[in-house]
Amino acid sequence: MFESFFIKQALQKSTSLICDEFLKKYQHHTILITGAGGSIGSKIVEELVKINFKNIVLLDHSELHLFKLKKKYSSLDFSYEIGDIRDHKKIDFIWSLYKPKLVIHAAAYKHVSLVENDMYELIRTNLEGTINVYTSSLKHKVSDFIFISTDKAVNPVNNMGVSKMLAELFLKSYFKTNTLNTKIIRFGNVINSNGSVVPIFIDNIKDGTPMKVRGKDVERYFIYDTVVAKSILNCSIENKNGMYLLEMNTPIKILDLANYLNKENKTKSSIKITALEKKEKKKEELLNFNESVEVTNDHNCYRIRNSSPIDIGIRKNIIDIVRINKNLDSELLESNIRLAHEKII
């Protein structure tokens, strides 16, 4: 229902999976997806099913997510693992059991308003969990590792963005020091993903409750989940480390989106303009000050070039952040996060 609106906004371009090259590289190997039941993870599984890829391990901490996946793909012989990425021993065991060639790390906390006041959980999952998944990938000689990041990691103003920024820094510190092909992929809001603004507004329309818009000029980047999934798989083909940015095109004003949904649904639901929250930006950013982009073989994906190399020493700062977080020392945690951030400014 949103197609005409998003095309008019020059929001999205079509993309296709580079199927032959992907199958040539992975068809006799195993792909493991963390957060497999989430919006991105489940869409990647859909794309793999379309090309008849069979050797997939679906990892999620949610029994319900895995139950739904197993029900949907009951005719296919996938492997399902309940596991928390914060549990290093369990993660290491799963990696030793399946020996994946490609790991797509999509598991994360992402809802800013829900987890903003719980930095402990954000660091444990988004940072410590990423470190666990990555170090097990190193240990068990995974060929390719893909980390799903977010535009909120750029000059972050909220804790979710900070946790993703730190995870980016940790992975970037390995770019020049190992044989594991490590790729970080950034993009904005995924249309219709769990808990995103579009389904929330649709529920408002159905319930007759006001659509809340935090400021008339607030804009966000949007992208289709199918484009994200295909672009992630396309990036896995490249045999070198790097950061990537998906094509986001023109950002959309949230107020325009609310008005459009009213028009599309032939409703007159009220729109309530509220103040921008303290930990929100009026408009998200896609690149840091020292980053630029160059084209790749996938027209929907750019390679990010960084003019300031990451000091390997930042790895110790980030490990310290994980350790301090476990002690629930919020003041010391904040000072160490600032120290890590200062090293890239």
C-alpha positions, -999 to +999 in steps of 0.1 A: +000+000+000+030+023+005+046+017-029+034+049-047+043+071-018+078+057-014+085+058-051+073+094-052+097+102-024+125+086-043+130+064-013+139+031-027+153+014-057+148-022-068+176-046-061+183-082-069+203-110-053+236-119-071+224-155-069+250-173-090+280-158-072+264-163-038+256-200-044+291-206-058+306-193-026+282-209+000+261-237-014+282-265+001+286-247+034+265-235+064+250-201+071+242-191+107+218-162+115+215-147+149+182-131+158+168-153+131+132-147+142+134-109+140+124-086+112+157-087+094+168-123+103+135-138+091+135-118+059+171-131+051+158-167+057+130-160+032+155-148+005+176-179+011+146-202+007+138-185-026+172-196-040+168-231-025+196-227+000+193-255+027+222-254+051+209-228+075+212-225+113+185-203+129+196-190+163+173-169+185+167-164+223+130-165+217+113-199+217+082-184+202+102-169+173+118-203+165+085-221+168+070-198+142+100-203+119+099-240+123+061-241+116+066-219+085+095-240+071+083-274+084+091-291+050+127-279+051+155-294+071+169-263+089+186-264+123+170-244+151+189-233+182+176-215+213+204-195+226+213-161+241+243-143+224+253-131+259+260-167+269+296-171+255+298-209+264+266-217+245+275-196+215+310-212+214+293-247+215+269-239+187+297-226+165+318-257+172+288-279+164+279-263+130+311-247+119+294-220+097+311-204+068+289-172+070+276-157+102+250-129+099+246-112+132+212-096+134+204-101+171+201-069+190+180-046+211+168-018+188+138+000+203+151+033+216+122+043+238+120+009+255+157+004+264+169+039+267+170+038+305+186+003+307+222+007+295+231-025+313+209-046+289+220-027+259+257-032+266+252-068+275+233-076+243+244-052+216+281-050+226+290-080+248+268-103+226+285-090+195+319-097+210+309-132+219+295-140+184+326-125+168+353-141+189+336-175+184+336-168+147+374-161+149+380-192+170+361-216+147+375-201+115+343-186+100+350-172+066+326-142+065+310-122+093+282-096+088+272-072+116+239-053+112+243-017+124+221+014+123+222+050+113+217+057+150+253+046+156+264+078+138+271+106+163+247+088+187+225+107+211+208+077+226+221+047+244+210+022+217+230+042+192+260+043+216+259+005+220+259+000+183+287+025+178+309+007+203+302-026+185+312-010+152+344+002+168+352-032+182+348-049+148+366-022+129+396-027+152+400-061+136+398-049+100+436-052+094+445-079+118+427-112+109+416-134+081+379-133+089+361-111+063+342-087+085+315-065+072+295-038+090+262-028+073+244+004+082+208+015+072+179+033+086+143+023+096+129-009+081+094-004+068+068-025+087+095-040+110+083-050+145+076-019+166+084+006+139+063+037+132+042+024+103+025-005+121+021+017+152+003+043+131-019+016+115-029+004+149-037+040+159-060+042+129-077+009+137-081+018+174-092+054+168-063+067+189-042+097+178-010+092+158+018+108+178+044+127+158+073+142+177+078+174+159+065+187+125+100+186+109+112+152+122+125+130+094+136+094+091+152+072+065+132+042+055+141+010+035+123-021+025+131-053+043+135-073+011+161-048-001+180-050+032+180-088+031+192-091-005+219-064+000+232-082+031+236-114+011+252-095-018+277-079+006+287-114+019+302-122-015+330-096-012+362-112+002+375-083+022+367-063+054+347-032+052+318-010+062+288-006+040+259+018+037+226+008+020+210+033-003+185+053+018+176+081-007+154+109+006+143+109+042+105+111+049+089+135+073+069+115+099+041+140+097+038+134+059+037+097+066+009+101+091-011+122+066-005+097+038-018+068+059-049+087+067-055+094+030-046+058+020-070+043+046-097+069+039-097+079+076-095+111+095-075+099+125-062+128+146-025+135+146-010+148+178+022+168+175+044+163+206+079+175+216+110+158+203+124+136+230+158+144+246+175+113+231+162+118+196+175+137+165+154+158+142+171+140+113+193+109+115+228+109+099+243+082+077+280+090+079+304+103+105+325+134+097+355+113+086+336+089+063+327+090+026+312+064+002+322+047-030+301+025-053+300-013-053+286-039-077+253-036-059+236-003-068+218-003-034+250-006-014+280+017-009+313+010+006+322+034+034+357+049+034+372+060+066+399+087+066+408+080+103+420+044+109+409+028+142+436+024+169+437-013+179+441-001+215+404+009+215+397-029+218+409-028+254+387+002+262+357-016+249+365-048+268+367-026+299+333-012+291+318-047+291+335-055+324+325-023+341+289-028+329+286-061+347+295-042+380+265-018+374+288+012+379+270+037+357+294+067+363+325+047+355+307+032+325+299+066+311+334+079+315+348+049+297+323+052+269+334+089+265+370+078+264+363+053+236+343+079+217+371+105+220+395+082+202+375+085+169+368+122+170 
